[in-house]
């Protein structure tokens, strides 16, 4: 079976400084891959390469059988990659339903004619409502997105991802800024992406308990290189990992 996402010898150099070098691995269909490492390890830079915000200096990226190394960000989104960021990225002056409806509309290839009433898009409205319901936000669909709490904004981002019909989802520190009491509910929503919606999920996260609870495998980045990739238990037991992060917070 073709891997959902694969990278080979992926590297990024900026101003002569090597940010990432020689990253090679594949992520399987419906797999959840955790990506860990200290600040400056290259985690967000890696996501920038996958989503097209940065162009790789070396190597290739494949989404299934399709090489996407040179595609622009919107082309990668159309090909099937969705991404969330450390800081919530939503339309604050649109309602929750409108935010998700736009993603559903784009996924269907529908015209973004803003002069048409939303009632003209009954199918995408239905799907947008269903996505909001799946993350527990349907009752707030008429609210402006900017009025949401931080935790609900994270939920809204997941609803947008669901509406996009993307096969591969990149989650960049989804728990950042979340209150402790709201983390378990968001963890279950993220778990459903692979277990229920059959998406392939790559997640960068500093909360080790979250990564250990969600990931099928964990990739460890260290100074821009892939230190290891293995099951959570084997990664935690790896003496090289323990040595590399002695006294450092993952």
N, C-alpha and C positions, 0 to 999 in steps of 0.2 A: 504494500500500500504506500502511495506517495505521501511523504510528510506534509503536514499542513504548512509549515514554514521551515526554511533551512537557510543557513548562512555559511559561507566558506571563505576563510582567510579574510574576514571582514576587518577593515582598519580605517582609522580616521586620524589624520595629522593636521594640526592647525598651527600655522606660524612656525613650523619646524618641530613642534612639540607633539609627541605621539600620545593621543588620547585613548585610542583603542588599537589593538594589534593582534592579528591572527586569530580572530574569533571564528570558530567552526563548531557548529552543532545543528541538530534538527529537532523540531518539536512536532510530536505526532498529533493526529486528529483527536480532538476532544481532550487533549492533555492540558493540565495546569502546570505551568513552569514558573517557579519562584526565582527571582534574580536578586541576589544580595551582595553586599560589599559596603565598605565604609564610604563616607563622603569623598568624592573625587575618584572613585573606582571606575567610573565611566558608564554607570547604569543609565542615566538619562540620555547621555550621548548615544548609547546603543539604541535606545528607543527613537531618538531623533533620526538615526540612520534607517531604522525599519520603516518609520512613517514618512520619510522623505524630507524632513526639515533640514537635514544635513546630507550632503552627497558623500558617499564613501570614497576614501582615497584609494583603497584596495579592496578586492574581494567581490563577491556576488551575494544577492539575496533572491531567494525563490519563494513565491507564494504558490504552494502546490507545484505544478509543472511549469508555472510561468515565472520567468525572470523579471523582477521589478526594480532592479538596481538603479536604473536611470529614470524611473517614472517620477513624476511630480507628486506632491502630497495628495492632491485631489484625485489623481489617477490611481494612486494606491488605495484610497478610500473606495473608489468605484470598483477596484479589483477585489476588495474584501477585507481591508484592514481598518479597524476602528481604534481610536486612542482617547484616553482621558489624560488629563494633566494634573500636576501637583496642586495647581490652583484651578478651581472650578471654571470651566469654559462653557458658558451658557448665554442665551439672550435674556438679560435681566428684565427688559421692558416688554417681553412677550409672555403670555401665559405658559404654564407647564404644558398644556395640551398643544399649544402652538409650537413650542420648542420641539416636542416629539413628533408632531405632525410634519414639520419641515424635514426631519430626518427620514421619515417614512416616505415622503413624497420624492425626495432625492433618490432613495433606494429603488423606487418604482420607475424612475426616469420621467416622472411627470413634470410638466411645465410649472415653473415657479411664478405664475401669473398672480401678482399680489392684488390685482383689481377684482379677481374672482372671490366670491364668498367661499368660506371654508366648507359650506354645505355642498359645494360642487365636488368635494373630495371625500365622499362618504366612506369609501373603502380605506383610505389612509387614515381618516379620522377614527374609524373602528379599530384599526391596528394600533394607532397611537394611544387610544384609550386602554386597549388591552395591555400595552407595555407599561403604562402608568399603574394599572392595577397590579401587575406582577411585582412592582417594587413598592407597593403600598401607598401610592400617591394619587390614586384616581379621585379621591374626595377633594383634593386640592388642585384639580386640573384647571380651574378658572382663575387661580391666583397668579399674579406676576411672579416670574421665577426669581427675580431679585429680592423678593420678600421672604424667601425660604431660609430656614436655618441652614447652617453649614452641612449638617448631616443629610438633610433632605435634598440639598443641591447635589450631593454625591449620588443619592438615589436617582435623581433626575438624569444625571449623566449616564447611569446604567440603563435607564429607560430609553435614552437616545441611542445608545449602543444597540439595544435590542431592536429598535425600529430600523436601524441602518441595514439589517440583514447581513452584517459582516461575519465572516468565518473566523477571523483572528482578531482578538481583542488585546490591546496593550493598556494595562492599568498602571499608571505612574503614581505610586504612593497614595492609594485611595483612602487610607486611614489618616493621612496628614491632617492635623487640626481637629480630628474627631474626638468627642468626649468618650471616656471609657465606657459609659453605659450604652452608647449607640453603636459601638464596634461590633458586637455579636450579630446584630440584625443585618448590618452591611456585609459581614462575612458570609452569612447565609445567602444573601442576594448574589454575591460574587460566585459562591459555590454553584449556584443554579445555572450560571452561564455555561459551564462545561457539563455538569451532570444532567441538567434538564434541557437546556437549549442547544447542547452539542456544539459549543464553540470551543476553539482553542484559545487559552488564556495565558498571557505572559504578564506577571505581576511583579513590580518593583515595590518593596515594602521594608521598612525598618523594624516593624513589629514582628519579632521572630515567632511569637506564638501564633500570629496570623498566618505567616508563611508556612509554618510547620503543619497547621491545620488545613491549609488549602492546597498545597503543592503536591503533585505526583512526583516531581523531581525538583531539585534546586541547582541553579547555576551560580557559581561564586566568581565574581570579578575582583581582581586585585591589581591595582596599578594599570588598568586598561587591558589586562590579559585574563583569559578564562583559566581560573585556577583548577576548577573541577566542576563536573556536572553529574549528579547521582541522586539517589533517593534521599529524602530528608534525613533519615537515621544515619546513613553512610556518610553524608556530608558532615553531620554533627560529630561523628566519630572520627573523621579524617584528621590525623595528626598535623598534616600540612595546613589545613584550615584553622585548626586550633592554634598553631604556631603563628600563622599570618595575622590572626586577630587577637592574640594575647593582649589583654588590656584594652582592646578596641571594641566599641559598640557596633554590632552589625546593624 
